[in-house]
Amino acid sequence: MTQQKSILVLVMVFSCASICFGKYSGGIGEPNDPYLICTAENMNEIGTHSSDWNKHFLLVADINLADYTGMQFNIIKNFTGVFDGNDHKVWNFTWWSSSYLGETGLFGYLGSGGQIKNLGLENIDVNAIGENISWDYFVGGLVGFNSGGTITNCYMTGNVRAALYSYEPVGSLVVGGLIGKNNGTIIDSYSTASVSGNSDYSSRVGGLVGENCSTITNCHSASSVSEGDCVGGLVGSNQAMINSCYSTGSVSGPWFAGGLAGDNWHGTILNCYSTASVKGKRCVGGLAGENAYDTIINCYSTGSVSGDEEVGGLVGCNVAEGAIEDCYATGDVDGNDYTGGLVGKNGSGSAISNCYATGNILGDNYTGGLMGCNHFNDSIINCYFSGIVLATGEYTGGLVGYNVANISGCYSSGTILSTGSYVGGVAGHNNNTISDCYATGSVLGGVCVGGVSGSNLGQISDCYATGSVSGVLIIGGLVGWNRVDVFTGSIYKCYSTGTISGESGLGGLTGWNYGTINSCYSTGSVSGDDWLSEDMIFIGGLVGENGYQGTITNCYSTGDVSGRDDSLPENVIYVGGLVADNHGTITNCYSTGSVSGEGDLVGLGGLVGLDYEGAVTTSFWDVNTSGQISSAGGTPKTTVEMKTESTFTDAGWDFVGETVNGIDDYWRMCVDDVNYPLLSWQFVGDFICPDGVDFLDLAFFVERWLNSNCNLLDNNFCNCTDINCDEIVNFRDFAILASLWVEGL
């Protein structure tokens, strides 16, 4: 077969070099004897013979169409045959129209079964202007409308421009560097053309394809694409499948602008990427401007993205059950409202999983390292952010600016900086669920600032924050303001370890609590330095102000708490080891940090600074470590008493190993007389007791014990493992073993 083709090509070359007889430059249009095209005249002649549009053609020389200007070239219209470029090129194809568009390209229309392959188009110049009456127009360098054919191994360089003029537009304009609209198959093809439409009417503009309704595989674009209301580096609008493609050019347009696709509507984008820079106004994304009703999988974008609203490093708007899986974005993102490192805005049942963003994110309102806003019935699962977020408006988060859905298994190590309100390491505001998440970066904001969430009207559980948190008012290591509205904010099994600083309403875990806090702790230092004219300043080790509806149960704080008032002399500053100002209820809690304050009027409390119609029951503070012998609530205990389990169980605290006070087992001691109580959920994984005593110590003592003084037959020691014979081998056995070892047994 190869030998036959070589002979055929030789015959074609000789035919083109000689005087041509018969139709075109030879052949009869059959598969084994295609029509031979070797001159510009041959190429132009095809468009005049509609009876040949279902035949086979073979290009046997490069074709220069420079002599055909304006609308002189005969566009090949309803083509259903096979055109094999034979790795040759057509160059200087020009089509300039000031009144007619129709289906414009070297081939106007490629029908079902038609094929164009192995063809290059270079220095193409299509400039089509038409009047929009009542139908769509399709413009491309190679094909205007591919209705079901196959295009393989083709490329395009040059310019494709199209525009409509009409006072009452009805139809739309579809413009692509290679193909206007694709309802067929495109494989192994690319475009470097400059492509533009017009923004005044409905126009879909893409570097390779204007609108895709079928399949594009292994293709790429380095095009500069502009001027359309749905603009993409590879495809303007995708409604089917794009697989293993990429874009490296630049994209600009007012609406739905994406580095790869302007929008992905009922389409799938798989194994693709974009490095294109993207600029637009609304729904602007590094990969896609909008994603709806389908999926983007295993894709990434690295280009810079800028716009006004709904701007994302990967997708501008992810809506209407759009899914994004195993994707990432690393480019810088600059927007105003709804700006995110991965997605600008999420909504209507959309889902994002196993994704990350690492760029620098600049925004105004609703800005997030991963997403600006996450709406009802949406989810973000197993995602992270590690860049910098800088915002000037409200609702700024390390992952999400404003969350009204579910976030789980996510984290942020980014630095979050905002001059506005509602700022958090994970979310600026949470109105639904955040679970199994954490933040490690520093967070700086104005009002309502938290290590995980600036404010919370939902449920935050099994989360933690370790970064420093600072601001002006209502600042918390985990949550700035735990609120009550239609919903009640709840915080469960969470902790914070970062340092907290600000002016008033400061807490190691929460600045203000009007909701519920259960089984939580904080260890970071809290310091307030007030320069405002606030009448009262509140600084607490766990919570700054516990409101009338606020409840704090089974919690503790160990961080140092200090405050200073440098403002008006009549101001009062209240500092509490656990809570500065209590109007609600505090039950089964303790604090151990030092408590100090400076100012003309200072109220210091070992546990509570000020209690106003609140209730504090069975709660304690360490008088030795706090430096305070008084408190507005709670019971003072010495360090020795605080490290004795019976101090707490006698007060009704529910500990592991006892059932008198309940079976929920909220608390547990590492070693009696050595450690303060800890929450039982802390004893998981590789947990090590805070005094440094761990299982290595236990192994050492057990080995020495077994090798020297243990009688394996002595049932009093249960074979030297369960030493206190309570049928549980735990730290209590270790404590007995250690004490016996020290006594020299």
C-alpha positions, -999 to +999 in steps of 0.1 A: +000+000+000+029+024+008+046+016-025+013+023-044+009+056-026+045+066-034+039+058-071+007+078-070+024+108-055+051+107-082+025+106-109+007+136-092+039+156-091+046+150-128+010+159-136+013+193-117+046+200-134+031+195-169+001+208-187-030+196-170-056+177-190-091+168-178-107+179-146-085+196-120-050+182-124-060+146-128-079+118-112-115+108-113-125+116-076-126+079-064-108+067-033-081+050-053-079+077-080-087+110-063-089+144-080-055+160-079-052+196-067-019+213-074-028+249-084-047+278-070-071+274-100-077+238-091-086+248-055-109+276-066-126+253-092-138+229-065-163+254-053-179+257-087-186+219-090-212+210-064-215+175-080-179+169-068-185+178-032-189+141-023-157+130-041-121+124-030-094+151-034-057+150-029-035+180-025-001+174-042+015+208-039+014+239-016-013+263-028-010+301-028-044+318-030-031+353-029-046+362-063-081+357-049-091+387-028-123+400-013-150+375-020-134+361-052-126+327-040-154+301-044-161+287-010-165+249-010-200+246+005-218+213+013-188+190+013-193+154+022-162+139+004-126+134+015-100+162+012-065+149+020-040+178+023-012+152+020+008+174+046+007+203+022-006+238+030-029+264+016-017+299+023-029+334+017-066+324+017-085+357+020-122+363+024-134+398+030-171+405+032-189+436+042-225+423+039-226+385+039-215+358+063-234+326+059-212+296+065-177+311+059-144+293+056-122+276+030-150+250+034-183+266+043-200+234+054-186+199+061-214+174+061-218+140+077-192+115+065-170+143+051-133+143+059-106+170+059-071+158+069-034+165+069-039+201+058-022+233+069-036+268+065-011+296+068-015+334+067-052+332+064-072+364+066-110+361+071-128+394+078-166+388+076-192+413+085-229+406+081-264+417+090-280+396+117-316+389+106-330+356+119-303+329+118-269+319+131-236+326+113-206+303+114-172+315+105-139+297+106-106+297+088-110+261+075-146+252+080-176+274+089-198+246+101-187+210+106-221+192+107-208+157+112-176+153+094-141+145+107-112+169+107-078+154+115-042+167+116-050+202+104-037+236+115-044+273+110-024+305+113-035+340+105-066+361+114-103+354+116-126+383+124-163+384+122-190+409+133-227+415+130-246+447+127-283+450+134-306+471+155-327+440+165-304+409+165-322+375+165-295+350+155-260+347+168-224+346+156-201+316+160-164+322+152-134+299+154-098+300+143-101+266+125-139+258+127-169+280+134-192+253+148-184+216+153-210+189+153-185+163+142-150+152+152-117+171+155-085+153+162-048+163+164-054+198+151-044+233+163-047+270+157-024+300+163-048+325+147-059+358+161-097+354+164-123+380+173-161+385+172-182+414+184-194+419+220-227+437+212-246+406+201-246+369+210-213+357+198-193+326+207-156+329+198-128+303+202-092+300+192-098+267+175-137+263+175-164+288+182-190+263+194-184+226+201-213+202+201-194+169+196-158+158+201-124+175+202-094+154+210-056+160+212-059+196+200-044+229+211-046+266+205-021+294+209-046+319+196-053+354+208-091+355+212-112+385+219-145+403+215-174+380+222-199+373+250-186+337+252-149+336+246-124+307+250-088+301+241-097+268+225-135+268+223-160+296+228-188+274+240-185+237+248-216+215+249-200+181+244-165+166+249-131+182+250-104+156+258-066+160+262-064+195+248-047+227+259-045+264+253-015+288+256-027+321+241-046+350+255-083+356+260-103+388+266-140+394+265-168+409+287-188+378+295-179+341+300-142+343+292-121+312+298-085+302+290-097+270+273-135+274+270-158+304+274-184+281+289-188+244+295-226+239+293-238+203+293-202+194+283-172+176+297-137+188+298-112+160+305-074+159+309-070+195+297-050+226+307-046+262+300-017+286+305-035+315+288-039+348+304-076+357+307-093+391+311-130+398+313-158+414+333-181+386+346-177+348+348-140+348+340-119+317+346-084+304+339-098+273+322-135+280+317-156+311+322-186+290+333-193+253+341-228+240+343-246+207+342-215+186+336-179+180+347-144+192+345-120+164+354-082+162+358-076+197+345-055+227+355-047+263+346-017+284+353-024+317+336-032+350+353-070+358+355-085+393+360-121+405+359-148+424+377-172+398+391-172+360+395-135+355+387-117+322+393-083+307+387-099+277+370-136+286+366-154+318+370-189+305+377-196+269+386-234+266+387-263+243+380-249+210+391-215+216+377-188+193+390-150+199+392-128+170+402-090+165+405-082+200+392-059+228+403-051+264+395-018+282+402-022+316+385-027+349+401-064+361+403-075+397+404-112+405+407-137+425+426-168+406+439-168+368+440-132+361+434-115+327+441-082+310+434-101+280+418-137+292+414-153+326+416-188+315+425-204+281+431-242+274+431-272+251+425-260+217+434-224+221+422-196+200+436-158+205+438-135+177+450-098+169+452-088+203+439-064+230+449-052+266+442-018+282+449-019+316+433-021+351+448-058+362+450-068+398+450-105+408+454-130+430+471-162+414+484-166+376+485-130+366+480-116+331+487-083+313+481-104+285+465-138+302+459-155+335+464-190+321+473-203+286+478-242+284+477-269+260+490-267+223+481-231+226+470-200+209+484-163+213+486-145+181+495-108+173+500-095+206+486-068+231+497-053+265+492-017+276+498-012+311+483-020+346+496-055+362+497-057+400+498-091+417+499-106+450+506-143+442+512-164+418+532-163+380+533-127+368+528-116+332+534-087+309+529-109+285+511-143+303+507-154+339+512-190+331+519-201+295+525-238+284+525-231+247+518-208+219+529-170+220+532-153+188+544-118+174+545-102+207+533-074+229+545-057+262+539-021+271+546-024+304+529-020+339+544-053+358+545-052+396+546-083+419+545-092+454+554-128+444+557-151+423+579-158+386+581-124+371+575-114+335+582-087+310+575-112+286+559-143+308+554-151+344+558-186+334+568-202+300+573-239+294+571-239+256+567-213+230+576-175+229+579-161+196+591-127+179+593-110+211+581-080+231+593-061+263+586-024+269+594-018+304+579-020+337+596-052+357+593-055+395+595-088+414+591-109+442+605-141+430+623-152+393+629-119+375+622-113+338+629-086+312+623-113+290+606-143+313+600-149+350+606-185+343+615-205+312+619-243+305+617-238+268+608-220+239+623-182+237+626-169+203+638-136+185+640-117+215+628-086+234+640-065+265+634-028+270+642-020+304+627-019+337+643-052+358+641-053+395+644-078+423+638-097+451+655-129+437+670-144+403+675-114+382+669-111+344+677-085+317+672-111+295+655-142+318+649-146+355+652-184+355+659-204+323+666-238+337+659-276+331+664-301+342+638-326+319+620-299+293+627-277+288+657-240+286+652-224+256+669-187+246+674-179+210+684-147+191+689-125+220+676-093+237+688-070+266+681-033+271+690-024+304+673-018+337+690-046+362+691-043+400+690-067+429+686-085+456+705-117+442+719-139+411+718-109+387+717-110+350+725-085+321+721-113+301+704-141+326+697-144+364+700-181+365+705-202+334+712-240+336+710-244+300+699-230+267+714-195+256+720-189+220+731-158+199+737-133+225+724-101+241+736-076+268+729-039+271+738-027+303+721-020+335+740-046+363+737-036+399+740-056+431+735-044+466+731-073+490+728-069+524+711-106+529+704-132+546+724-150+514+733-168+516+767-158+481+776-130+458+764-133+421+767-104+396+763-108+359+772-087+328+770-114+309+752-142+334+745-142+372+746-179+376+752-204+348+759-238+363+750-272+357+765-279+327+743-243+314+744-234+281+760-200+268+766-197+231+778-168+208+784-141+232+772-108+245+784-081+271+777-044+272+786-031+303+769-019+334+786-044+363+785-035+400+788-051+433+780-042+470+780-064+500+776-047+531+762-079+549+751-103+569+773-097+568+811-133+559+819-131+527+798-132+493+816-111+464+804-121+429+814-098+399+812-108+363+819-088+331+818-117+314+800-143+341+793-140+379+796-177+387+797-204+361+804-241+365+799-248+329+791-239+295+806-206+279+813-205+243+824-177+219+831-149+241+819-115+252+832-086+275+824-049+276+834-033+305+816-020+336+833-044+366+834-032+402+835-043+437+825-032+473+824-055+504+825-073+528+847-102+504+852-093+467+850-115+437+859-095+405+861-108+370+866-090+337+869-119+321+849-144+349+841-137+387+840-173+399+842-205+379+847-238+397+840-269+375+846-250+345+834-245+311+850-211+294+857-213+259+871-188+232+880-160+251+864-125+259+877-093+279+872-057+273+884-049+300+910-012+293+908-007+296+871-033+323+865-020+346+891-056+354+901-074+344+932-107+359+923-131+355+894-166+366+884-176+329+882-161+295+888-142+278+916-105+283+923-082+253+925-045+248+931-023+233+904-022+200+924-060+199+926-063+208+889-041+177+881-062+154+902-090+136+885-112+134+915-114+172+916-135+170+884-153+137+888-165+147+923-180+178+906-199+155+881-176+157+851-179+127+828-146+109+825-134+078+806-134+049+830-163+060+852-201+058+846-215+076+877-214+109+858-225+095+824-213+074+796-204+101+770-167+101+783-160+137+775-128+139+796-097+119+802-064+123+822-030+114+807-016+107+841-031+117+874-010+142+894+009+150+863-015+165+837-045+186+835-077+169+821-079+166+783-109+160+761-112+123+753-113+129+715-077+142+718-065+107+725-064+096+689-037+088+663-002+098+674-013+118+704+015+124+730+007+137+765+017+173+768+044+167+794+065+147+769+057+113+785+049+090+757+049+053+747+086+053+743+089+060+780+064+032+787+084+008+766+115+017+785+099+011+819+082-021+808+114-035+795+133-027+827+104-039+848+101-072+830+138-078+831+142-072+868+114-073+893+083-087+877+069-121+887+050-132+856+030-156+878+019-129+902-017-123+893-017-091+914+000-075+885-020-093+857+011-106+841+028-072+842+006-054+817-028-044+831-011-035+864-042-020+882-063-049+869-091-028+854-090-048+822-076-018+803-039-013+795-035+024+796-016+053+811-029+045+846-008+013+844+021+033+832+018+057+861+018+029+886+047+012+868+067+044+868+061+051+905+071+016+914+102+019+893+111+051+910+106+035+944+132+009+935+111-022+934 
